[in-house]
Amino acid sequence: MKNIFLISCIAFISFAFKFQGRADAIINALKNGNAEEVTNYFDGTVDMKLPKKEEVNHMGKSQASTVFKSFFADNAIKGFEVSSQRQIGNTMYLAGKLKNNGKGFTITMMLQQHGDKEEIISVRIN
């Protein structure tokens, strides 16, 4: 019984560190203003909400990537500051502020475990 508990703990911890590694890569890409890198972590479909636009659910990865990169270019996004990061089960939430020369924007992303990797399934920018 102790062995099963120990194995379960080790599996959970390794999962948490792997999940954190992907989150760190996304955070670094956001800090560098690298929308292209962030879109590499998009799921096949993404729910996306941008300022002054209607929310679009289940947007294809290609279209979501184009929209996300255009938003970064149009708004001269240059950096990111994390305000919150938490994990609940196989879902991680990441929130912060996108920096530009103006007031900036708040961003919230939801990542979820799909198979052997974590992918961004939702992006909300206000």
C-alpha positions in Angstrom: 0.0 0.0 0.0 2.8 2.4 0.8 4.4 1.6 -2.6 1.3 2.5 -4.4 1.0 5.8 -2.5 4.6 6.6 -3.2 4.3 5.9 -6.9 1.2 8.0 -7.1 2.9 10.9 -5.3 5.9 10.7 -7.7 3.7 10.6 -10.7 1.7 13.6 -9.5 4.8 15.6 -8.8 6.4 14.8 -12.1 3.2 15.8 -13.9 3.1 19.1 -11.9 6.7 19.9 -12.8 6.1 19.1 -16.5 3.0 21.3 -16.5 5.0 24.1 -14.9 7.7 23.8 -17.5 5.2 24.5 -20.3 3.7 27.4 -18.3 7.2 28.8 -17.8 7.9 28.6 -21.6 4.6 30.5 -22.3 5.4 33.1 -19.7 8.9 33.7 -21.1 7.4 34.0 -24.6 4.9 36.6 -23.3 7.6 38.5 -21.5 9.5 38.7 -24.7 6.4 39.8 -26.7 6.8 36.7 -28.8 3.3 35.9 -30.0 4.6 33.3 -32.5 6.1 31.2 -29.7 2.9 31.5 -27.6 0.8 30.2 -30.5 2.9 27.0 -30.6 1.1 26.0 -27.4 -2.4 26.5 -28.8 -4.8 23.6 -28.8 -6.4 22.5 -32.1 -9.3 24.9 -31.1 -9.1 27.9 -28.9 -11.8 30.1 -27.3 -10.7 33.7 -27.7 -12.0 37.1 -26.5 -10.2 40.3 -27.5 -11.0 43.9 -26.6 -14.0 45.4 -28.5 -14.6 42.0 -30.2 -17.2 39.3 -29.6 -15.9 36.1 -28.0 -15.3 33.3 -30.5 -15.5 29.7 -29.2 -13.7 26.8 -30.9 -11.6 28.9 -33.2 -9.3 26.8 -35.3 -5.6 26.9 -34.3 -4.5 28.5 -37.5 -7.1 31.3 -37.3 -6.5 31.8 -33.6 -2.8 32.1 -34.2 -3.3 34.7 -36.8 -5.7 36.7 -34.7 -3.3 36.5 -31.6 -0.2 37.6 -33.6 -2.2 40.4 -35.2 -3.3 41.7 -31.8 0.3 41.7 -30.5 1.5 43.5 -33.6 -1.3 46.0 -33.7 -0.9 46.9 -30.1 2.9 46.8 -29.9 3.0 44.2 -27.1 6.5 44.3 -25.6 6.2 42.3 -22.4 4.2 40.6 -19.7 3.9 40.6 -15.9 2.4 37.6 -14.1 -0.3 38.4 -11.6 -1.7 34.9 -10.9 -0.9 31.3 -11.7 -2.7 28.3 -10.3 -3.3 24.7 -11.2 -6.5 22.7 -10.4 -6.2 19.1 -11.5 -5.2 18.9 -15.2 -6.1 22.6 -15.8 -3.8 25.6 -15.2 -4.9 29.3 -15.2 -2.4 32.0 -16.0 -3.2 35.7 -15.7 -1.2 38.9 -16.0 -0.7 42.2 -17.8 0.5 42.6 -21.3 2.8 45.6 -21.6 2.9 48.1 -24.4 3.6 51.9 -24.6 0.1 52.6 -23.4 -2.1 51.3 -20.6 -1.5 47.6 -21.5 -4.0 44.8 -21.4 -5.0 42.1 -18.9 -4.7 38.6 -20.2 -6.1 35.3 -18.8 -5.2 31.9 -20.3 -6.4 28.5 -19.5 -4.2 25.5 -20.3 -5.4 21.9 -20.2 -3.7 18.5 -20.4 -4.3 16.8 -23.7 -2.6 13.5 -24.0 1.1 14.0 -23.2 1.2 17.8 -23.5 -0.5 20.9 -22.1 -2.2 23.3 -24.5 -3.8 26.7 -24.4 -7.5 26.3 -24.8 -8.7 29.8 -23.8 -7.4 33.3 -24.2 -9.1 36.4 -22.8 -7.6 39.8 -23.3 -9.2 43.0 -21.9 
